[in-house]
């Protein structure tokens, strides 16, 4: 819990299909900015570029994946 409280982590979550709990995904990732959902393959495929951009941004800003973290 210390890691979470001090925001010393970077987790991006992806929920796929119909059985995911978006609230739990956001809790794991630290917020909506790092949580992605898709109910089908096309939507999942459309999430690739935003996820890549978060990783690129983290590489240049000291490791912060999401603004909400």
Phi, psi and omega in degrees: 000336178297318179300316180294313182298323181268002177055047180260042183209163174220106181234129174250127180251148177227121174258130182232137179095209184249353189258018181265157177251105184301323178298318178292321177300317180292326176294317180295316185277340181099005176153170183296330182295339180247014179242131181234146179227152178207135178261351179211170185297320182298316179294319177300316179299325179289345179277347185300309183297315176299323178292317176302320181294322176300319180292317177298315179299318180296328179293335183254353184238024177087016175097009179274114181284324188224147179295328181287343179278000000 
